[in-house]
Amino acid sequence: MKIVVISDIHANLDALMALPEWGDDLWVLGDLVDYGPDPREVVALLRSRAEIVIRGNHDQAVGFEEDTRCSPRYRQLALETRDFTIQSMNGDLTRYLQQLPLHKTVERDGKKFYLCHAVPSNPLYEYCPEDSDRWVQEVKEIHADYLLVGHTHTPFIRKVGSTTVVNPGSLGQPKTGKPDACYAVWDDDHFELKQFRYPYNETIQKLEQLPVSQQVKRDLETVLVSGSLPQQLQR
């Protein structure tokens, strides 16, 4: 069985449509919306195609009109694109975001997978990088062979005790220093991190049409291409 795992699509339909493989199962680790130009299309497509979808903090913010709890500069990007996203969605798609689970445990081929957006103890908001000591405690609480997380937009695979922690990175807004979309594939009891080029210039053209401030447009384009804002403004 081949499982494709994606996360942090952020309304980037161009990246999603260019995904080179969908596997036998498609699992989504949250943040379908915000930042990007095509939230309605992304949510509708993933609702119809993905076997498992987890709720992220941006899905929470759009679904319930809440704060994403990002840093000040990213919060402005999130607020302005959240308002656009809410206006773009219909009631059915909004309810879909509201009803997404915060975490899920599943078994495939005798292996146990625990899925959440951030970390098991704080599934929406905790920002936990690859080298954090916190993973030692987090894996103790779930008793799984694999812990699948997103949120940081940076891909990694790390063995912690008997659990393998996998972050596929971001499909729609990667923080790797380049715009290539990131995802992960599980096949034959083995995870592989992958990246692919997509027509991100088309996404930038769509960002230019968003009903947000010019500064937010520039910042969204910068993050899309480079993966970050200037160092002093990062969260």
Secondary structure, DSSP 4 states (H G I P E B T S, - for coil): -EEEEE---TT-HHHHHT-S---SEEEE-S--SSSSS-HHHHHHHHHHH-SEE---HHHHHHHHT------HHHHHHHHHHHHHHHHHS-HHHHHHHHHS-SEEEEEETTEEEEEESSBTTBTTT----TT-THHHHHHHTT--SEEE--SS---EEEEETTEEEEE---SSS--SSS--EEEEEEESS-EEEEEE---HHHHHHHHTTSSS-HHHHHHHHHHHHHS---GGG--
